[in-house]
Amino acid sequence: MIFLVAALLVLGILVGAAAHTPLPVLLPAAGAVALWLLAFSVREHLRER
């Protein structure tokens, strides 16, 4: 339960920080995170085979 509370706290902090970040900075950062997640998921998918 404490893990869930900590995860929600961190999520709230990150969303709050993103709300105050200018859009020209936020969009490339979001794109970088999305590419990293895509690369990670492809790597994990290929590892299962």
C-alpha positions, 0 to 999 in steps of 0.5 A: 500500500505504501508503494501505491501512495509513493507512486501516486505522490511521484506521479503528482510531482511529475505532472505538476512539473510538466504543467509548468514546463513550456510546450517547446521543452515538454514536447521533445522531452515527451517524445524522447520518453516515448521513444525510450519506452518503445525501444524498451518494449521492442527489446523485451519482446525480442528477448522473450523469443 
